[in-house]
């Protein structure tokens, strides 16, 4: 942590110099930090206040999103560091525009929820389009006028029907990787199109005394499921091969033992209640073969 940051939260700062709202915010943060096992750090870059509110609503009852000045976050962490071993490691991660995500749920689950809870976002001038942007065919609801020229400048063909501007066909006005220009921005806002999606994602998380990288919390569930199935199958085959008894392998081991015992019984022509039928079938087949052979001799 920089010396400048340390000076901002220096314990030598006189308490009466701190505004009341800052004291209250720090106290709220302290209570939240104490009450939750998982403390995530998420970047707020590109997240509008309305988008943040939608994400908050989606997480209600599962996690708390807390936004505050970084100096106040640091002060709160320092206040509870003794009660949460390892939490001081978070201090180096508090940079730029961030939010705390606090929860008692599994951090892998929260990361998954966050990645699924994206919300529509407006295009911004100078932004690189992450996906193709399509303006759909149909009625724009706009009256004829200068707006026709705005639409044409980004490659949209128009026609007038019932005194309203219609887009003649589905039109890709931006491809993934293109830069959003002012013309794109104007058209998309006129049409009320929010072409992109934004959301929060945990960059770092304090959990069980450790700091986890956010990327480690992203799991390909299908791949993981297949890996677990493959590992189980390998373990099961090994257990059967070495006759290792578990509740899962016992039925298969008994079946294997029965098959092997029957095979030995048949090979030795030793009848048992389980092998007598197979022995009779074998004897019958052999007798038929001898009979067929004798016809040709």
C-alpha positions as CSV (number, residue, x, y, z in Angstrom):
1,X,0.0,0.0,0.0
2,X,1.4,3.4,-0.9
3,X,2.6,5.9,1.8
4,X,-0.1,8.4,0.5
5,X,-2.8,5.8,1.3
6,X,-1.4,5.2,4.7
7,X,-1.4,8.9,5.4
8,X,-5.0,9.1,4.4
9,X,-6.0,6.5,7.0
10,X,-3.3,7.4,9.6
11,X,-4.4,6.6,13.2
12,X,-2.8,10.0,14.2
13,X,-5.6,11.8,12.4
14,X,-7.7,13.6,15.1
15,X,-11.1,12.0,15.5
16,X,-12.9,15.3,15.6
17,X,-11.5,16.1,12.1
18,X,-13.5,13.2,10.6
19,X,-17.0,14.1,9.3
20,X,-19.8,12.3,11.0
21,X,-21.0,10.7,7.7
22,X,-17.5,9.1,7.3
23,X,-17.6,7.7,10.8
24,X,-21.1,6.2,10.1
25,X,-20.0,4.7,6.8
26,X,-16.9,3.1,8.4
27,X,-19.0,1.7,11.2
28,X,-21.5,0.2,8.6
29,X,-18.6,-1.3,6.7
30,X,-17.1,-2.8,9.9
31,X,-20.5,-4.4,10.8
32,X,-20.8,-5.8,7.3
33,X,-17.2,-7.2,7.3
34,X,-17.8,-8.9,10.6
35,X,-21.2,-10.4,9.5
36,X,-20.0,-12.0,6.3
37,X,-17.5,-14.9,5.6
38,X,-16.8,-13.9,2.0
39,X,-15.6,-10.4,1.1
40,X,-15.4,-9.9,-2.7
41,X,-13.8,-7.0,-4.6
42,X,-15.5,-6.1,-7.9
43,X,-14.6,-3.3,-10.4
44,X,-17.2,-0.7,-11.0
45,X,-15.7,0.5,-14.3
46,X,-18.4,0.8,-17.0
47,X,-21.2,0.1,-14.5
48,X,-23.8,2.8,-14.4
49,X,-25.8,3.6,-11.2
50,X,-29.0,2.2,-12.8
51,X,-27.1,-1.0,-13.8
52,X,-25.7,-1.4,-10.3
53,X,-29.2,-1.0,-8.8
54,X,-30.5,-3.8,-11.0
55,X,-27.6,-6.1,-10.0
56,X,-28.3,-5.2,-6.3
57,X,-31.9,-6.3,-6.8
58,X,-30.9,-9.5,-8.4
59,X,-28.6,-10.4,-5.4
60,X,-31.0,-9.3,-2.7
61,X,-31.1,-11.9,0.0
62,X,-27.9,-13.5,-1.3
63,X,-25.2,-10.9,-1.1
64,X,-24.7,-7.2,-0.2
65,X,-23.0,-4.7,-2.6
66,X,-21.4,-1.9,-0.7
67,X,-19.9,1.2,-2.4
68,X,-17.8,3.6,-0.4
69,X,-14.6,5.7,-0.7
70,X,-11.5,3.5,-0.8
71,X,-10.0,5.2,2.3
72,X,-13.1,4.3,4.3
73,X,-12.9,0.7,3.1
74,X,-9.3,0.6,4.2
75,X,-10.1,2.0,7.6
76,X,-12.9,-0.6,8.1
77,X,-10.6,-3.5,7.1
78,X,-7.9,-2.3,9.4
79,X,-10.5,-2.2,12.2
80,X,-11.5,-5.9,11.8
81,X,-8.2,-7.4,10.6
82,X,-7.5,-9.0,14.0
83,X,-10.8,-10.9,13.9
84,X,-10.4,-12.1,10.3
85,X,-6.9,-13.5,9.8
86,X,-5.5,-12.8,6.4
87,X,-8.0,-10.0,5.6
88,X,-5.2,-7.4,5.6
89,X,-4.1,-8.9,2.2
90,X,-7.1,-7.2,0.7
91,X,-5.6,-3.8,1.3
92,X,-3.4,-4.1,-1.7
93,X,-6.4,-4.9,-3.9
94,X,-8.3,-1.7,-3.1
95,X,-7.5,0.4,-6.1
96,X,-9.7,2.4,-8.5
97,X,-13.4,2.3,-8.6
98,X,-14.5,-0.9,-6.7
99,X,-17.3,-2.3,-4.6
100,X,-17.4,-4.8,-1.8
101,X,-19.6,-7.8,-2.4
102,X,-20.3,-9.4,1.0
103,X,-22.0,-12.8,1.5
104,X,-22.1,-16.0,3.5
105,X,-22.6,-18.1,0.4
106,X,-20.0,-20.1,-1.4
107,X,-17.8,-17.6,-3.4
108,X,-18.0,-19.9,-6.5
109,X,-21.8,-19.6,-6.4
110,X,-21.7,-15.8,-6.1
111,X,-19.3,-15.5,-9.0
112,X,-21.7,-17.7,-11.1
113,X,-24.7,-15.6,-10.1
114,X,-22.8,-12.3,-10.9
115,X,-21.8,-13.5,-14.3
116,X,-25.4,-14.5,-15.1
117,X,-26.9,-11.3,-13.8
118,X,-25.7,-8.9,-16.5
119,X,-27.9,-6.0,-17.5
120,X,-28.4,-4.0,-20.8
121,X,-26.0,-1.1,-21.3
122,X,-25.8,1.8,-23.7
123,X,-23.0,2.1,-26.2
124,X,-20.4,4.7,-25.5
125,X,-18.4,6.8,-28.0
126,X,-14.9,5.3,-28.3
127,X,-16.0,1.9,-26.8
128,X,-14.9,-1.3,-28.6
129,X,-18.0,-3.3,-29.4
130,X,-17.7,-6.7,-27.7
131,X,-20.4,-8.2,-30.0
132,X,-22.1,-7.4,-33.3
133,X,-24.8,-4.8,-33.0
134,X,-27.9,-5.3,-35.0
135,X,-30.7,-2.8,-35.7
136,X,-33.8,-4.9,-36.4
137,X,-36.2,-4.4,-39.3
138,X,-39.4,-2.6,-38.4
139,X,-41.1,0.6,-37.3
140,X,-38.8,2.9,-35.4
141,X,-41.7,5.1,-34.2
142,X,-39.8,8.1,-35.3
143,X,-41.2,10.9,-37.6
144,X,-39.5,11.6,-40.9
145,X,-36.9,14.3,-40.8
146,X,-33.2,14.7,-40.1
147,X,-33.1,11.4,-38.3
148,X,-33.3,9.6,-41.7
149,X,-29.9,11.0,-42.5
150,X,-28.5,9.9,-39.1
151,X,-29.8,6.3,-39.8
152,X,-28.4,6.4,-43.3
153,X,-24.9,7.4,-42.1
154,X,-24.5,4.2,-40.2
155,X,-25.7,2.1,-43.1
156,X,-29.4,1.7,-42.2
157,X,-31.8,1.7,-45.1
158,X,-35.2,3.3,-44.4
159,X,-38.6,3.7,-45.8
160,X,-41.7,5.7,-44.8
161,X,-44.9,3.9,-43.9
162,X,-47.9,5.5,-42.2
163,X,-45.8,8.7,-41.6
164,X,-43.2,6.8,-39.6
165,X,-39.7,5.8,-40.4
166,X,-39.2,2.0,-40.8
167,X,-35.9,0.1,-40.9
168,X,-36.0,-1.8,-44.2
169,X,-34.1,-4.8,-43.0
170,X,-32.0,-6.2,-40.1
171,X,-28.8,-4.2,-40.3
172,X,-25.4,-4.9,-38.5
173,X,-24.1,-1.4,-37.8
174,X,-21.2,-2.6,-35.7
175,X,-19.2,-5.8,-35.7
176,X,-17.4,-7.1,-32.7
177,X,-14.1,-5.2,-32.4
178,X,-15.4,-2.1,-34.1
179,X,-15.2,1.3,-32.3
180,X,-18.4,3.0,-31.4
181,X,-18.5,6.4,-33.2
182,X,-20.7,9.4,-32.3
183,X,-23.0,8.5,-35.2
184,X,-23.5,5.0,-33.8
185,X,-24.2,6.5,-30.3
186,X,-26.8,8.9,-31.7
187,X,-28.7,6.3,-33.6
188,X,-28.7,3.7,-30.9
189,X,-29.9,6.2,-28.4
190,X,-32.6,7.5,-30.7
191,X,-33.9,3.9,-31.2
192,X,-33.6,3.1,-27.5
193,X,-31.2,0.2,-28.1
194,X,-28.9,-0.9,-25.4
195,X,-26.7,-3.3,-27.4
196,X,-24.2,-4.4,-24.8
197,X,-24.4,-6.1,-21.4
198,X,-22.5,-5.2,-18.2
199,X,-22.2,-6.8,-14.8
200,X,-20.1,-7.2,-11.8
201,X,-17.4,-9.8,-11.5
202,X,-15.4,-10.7,-8.4
203,X,-11.7,-9.8,-9.1
204,X,-10.5,-11.0,-5.7
205,X,-12.2,-12.6,-2.7
206,X,-11.3,-13.1,0.9
207,X,-12.5,-16.6,1.9
208,X,-11.5,-18.8,4.9
209,X,-8.4,-16.7,5.6
210,X,-7.1,-16.7,2.0
211,X,-7.3,-14.3,-1.0
212,X,-8.7,-16.0,-4.1
213,X,-8.2,-14.7,-7.6
214,X,-11.6,-14.1,-9.3
215,X,-10.6,-16.3,-12.3
216,X,-10.2,-19.3,-10.0
217,X,-13.9,-18.8,-9.1
218,X,-15.1,-19.3,-12.6
219,X,-15.9,-22.9,-13.3
220,X,-16.9,-24.7,-16.5
221,X,-19.6,-26.8,-14.9
222,X,-20.0,-29.2,-17.8
223,X,-16.3,-29.8,-18.1
224,X,-16.1,-30.2,-14.3
225,X,-19.0,-32.7,-14.3
226,X,-17.3,-34.8,-17.1
227,X,-14.0,-34.8,-15.2
228,X,-15.7,-36.0,-12.0
229,X,-17.5,-38.7,-13.9
230,X,-14.2,-39.8,-15.6
231,X,-12.4,-39.8,-12.2
232,X,-15.2,-41.9,-10.6
233,X,-15.1,-44.4,-13.4
234,X,-11.3,-44.7,-13.1
235,X,-11.5,-45.1,-9.4
236,X,-14.3,-47.7,-9.7
237,X,-12.4,-49.7,-12.2
238,X,-9.3,-49.7,-10.0
239,X,-11.3,-50.8,-7.0
240,X,-12.9,-53.7,-8.9
241,X,-9.5,-54.7,-10.2
242,X,-7.9,-54.9,-6.8
243,X,-11.1,-56.2,-5.1
244,X,-11.4,-53.2,-2.9
245,X,-14.7,-53.3,-1.1
246,X,-16.9,-50.2,-0.7
247,X,-20.7,-49.8,-0.6
248,X,-20.4,-48.8,-4.3
249,X,-18.2,-51.6,-5.4
250,X,-19.6,-54.5,-3.4
251,X,-22.5,-55.4,-5.8
252,X,-20.1,-55.4,-8.8
253,X,-17.5,-57.5,-6.9
254,X,-20.1,-60.1,-5.9
255,X,-21.3,-60.3,-9.5
256,X,-17.7,-60.7,-10.7
257,X,-17.0,-63.4,-8.1
258,X,-20.2,-65.3,-9.2
259,X,-19.1,-65.1,-12.8
260,X,-15.6,-66.3,-12.1
261,X,-16.9,-69.1,-9.8
262,X,-19.3,-70.3,-12.5
263,X,-16.5,-70.2,-15.1
264,X,-14.3,-72.4,-12.9
265,X,-17.2,-74.7,-12.1
266,X,-17.9,-75.2,-15.8
267,X,-14.2,-75.6,-16.8
268,X,-13.8,-78.3,-14.1
269,X,-17.2,-79.9,-14.8
270,X,-18.1,-79.4,-11.2
271,X,-21.9,-79.0,-10.9
272,X,-23.5,-76.5,-8.5
273,X,-27.0,-75.1,-8.3
274,X,-25.8,-72.1,-10.2
275,X,-23.7,-73.9,-12.9
276,X,-25.7,-77.0,-13.5
277,X,-27.8,-75.4,-16.2
278,X,-24.7,-74.1,-18.0
279,X,-23.0,-77.5,-17.7
280,X,-26.1,-79.2,-19.2
281,X,-26.2,-76.7,-22.0
282,X,-22.5,-77.3,-22.6
283,X,-22.9,-81.1,-22.6
284,X,-25.9,-80.9,-24.9
285,X,-23.9,-78.7,-27.4
286,X,-21.0,-81.1,-27.3
287,X,-23.3,-84.1,-27.9
288,X,-24.9,-82.4,-30.9
289,X,-21.5,-81.6,-32.3
290,X,-20.4,-85.2,-31.9
291,X,-23.6,-86.5,-33.5
292,X,-23.2,-84.1,-36.4
293,X,-19.6,-85.1,-36.9
294,X,-20.4,-88.9,-36.8
295,X,-22.8,-88.5,-39.8
296,X,-19.9,-87.6,-42.1
297,X,-17.5,-90.3,-40.9
